[in-house]
Amino acid sequence: MLPTPALTWSLHIDRTVVGEVHVFAPAGRLGTLSSGDLIEALVGAIKDGARLLLVDLAAVDYISSAGLLALDAVSGRVQAVGGELVLCGLVEPVRLAFDLAGLLPHFAIVPSRDLALARFAAGDTSRSHSH
């Protein structure tokens, strides 16, 4: 284990709920440490019953392989409970990172938050529970 560097990239996560969609908008760099915060937030939402998750990456300018793998793991968890994880707002370096990691096909990727919300609204895929 390497010692924790004195300088860590801080990640701010803006979280809103639109209808049944839980929107997470991280801002900053998704590195090894900060991606843990995002995953914690997403997994916490799934445990609380969230099934439709939207991660808006418009304000993320860098994602590490750890961030990619973490998102991939969360995507699997959401699908396991019959939900869906959609990504939107990928800037070119972030899209390229997904592409190079071979993970683009693993995700539903939509250009903008509005389009992603419209997709969820139209999708009404698997609603296995009701409030």
Secondary structure, DSSP 4 states (H G I P E B T S, - for coil): -PPPPS-----EEEEEEETTEEEEEEEEEE-HHHHHHHHHHHHHHHHTT--EEEEE-TEEEEE-HHHHHHHHHHHHHHHHTT-EEEEE---HHHHHHHHHTT-GGGSEEESSHHHHHHHHHHH--------
